[in-house]
Amino acid sequence: MTSIKITYFAALREARGLAEETFETKALTAKALLHELKEKHHWSLSEKTIRVAINDYFQSADTPLKDGDRVVFVPPVSGG
């Protein structure tokens, strides 16, 4: 198991009901982690529209995760 600190923004924060959490996962990539969270929390947002930052840098969703990583999921945001 890998311990990941997750930060949620905008619609994901509202859907999850919190801004951040530490999550234990077997996911090997950010994409797999997002899929796991989407299934667990029944999110309707497309995984293709969510950007991923790992340890303060935007990364590919296929980037491998390591124990202790900080992952930020950023959904599409609109505003003016």
C-alpha positions as CSV (number, residue, x, y, z in Angstrom):
1,M,0.0,0.0,0.0
2,T,1.1,3.5,-0.8
3,S,0.1,6.5,1.4
4,I,-0.7,9.6,-0.8
5,K,-1.7,13.1,0.3
6,I,-4.5,14.2,-2.0
7,T,-5.8,17.8,-2.5
8,Y,-9.1,18.4,-4.3
9,F,-10.1,21.6,-6.0
10,A,-13.4,23.1,-7.2
11,A,-16.1,20.5,-8.1
12,L,-14.0,17.6,-6.8
13,R,-13.7,19.4,-3.4
14,E,-17.4,19.9,-3.3
15,A,-18.1,16.3,-4.4
16,R,-15.7,14.8,-1.9
17,G,-16.8,17.2,0.9
18,L,-13.2,18.0,1.9
19,A,-10.2,19.8,0.5
20,E,-7.5,17.2,1.3
21,E,-6.9,13.8,2.8
22,T,-4.3,11.1,3.2
23,F,-5.3,8.0,1.3
24,E,-4.0,4.5,1.3
25,T,-4.0,3.0,-2.2
26,K,-2.6,0.1,-4.3
27,A,-2.8,2.4,-7.4
28,L,0.5,2.6,-9.3
29,T,-0.2,5.7,-11.3
30,A,-2.2,9.0,-10.8
31,K,-4.6,7.8,-13.4
32,A,-5.3,4.5,-11.5
33,L,-5.7,6.6,-8.3
34,L,-8.2,8.9,-9.9
35,H,-10.1,5.9,-11.3
36,E,-10.2,4.3,-7.8
37,L,-11.4,7.6,-6.2
38,K,-14.0,8.1,-9.0
39,E,-15.4,4.6,-8.4
40,K,-15.4,5.0,-4.6
41,H,-17.1,8.4,-4.5
42,H,-19.3,8.1,-7.6
43,W,-17.9,11.2,-9.4
44,S,-19.4,12.0,-12.8
45,L,-16.5,14.1,-14.1
46,S,-14.6,12.6,-17.0
47,E,-11.1,11.5,-16.0
48,K,-9.8,13.0,-19.3
49,T,-10.7,16.6,-18.2
50,I,-8.9,16.4,-14.8
51,R,-5.3,17.7,-14.6
52,V,-2.9,16.1,-12.2
53,A,0.0,17.6,-10.2
54,I,2.4,15.4,-8.3
55,N,4.7,17.1,-5.8
56,D,3.9,20.6,-7.1
57,Y,4.4,19.8,-10.8
58,F,1.8,19.1,-13.4
59,Q,2.4,15.5,-14.7
60,S,1.0,13.0,-17.0
61,A,-1.8,10.8,-15.5
62,D,0.5,7.8,-16.2
63,T,3.2,9.1,-13.9
64,P,4.1,6.4,-11.3
65,L,3.2,7.2,-7.7
66,K,5.5,6.8,-4.7
67,D,4.8,6.5,-1.0
68,G,4.4,10.0,0.4
69,D,3.6,11.8,-2.9
70,R,1.4,14.8,-2.8
71,V,-1.3,14.6,-5.6
72,V,-3.5,17.4,-6.6
73,F,-6.5,16.8,-8.9
74,V,-7.7,19.9,-10.7
75,P,-11.0,19.6,-12.6
76,P,-12.1,22.1,-15.3
77,V,-12.8,25.5,-13.7
78,S,-14.9,28.2,-15.2
79,G,-15.4,31.7,-14.0
80,G,-15.0,35.3,-14.8
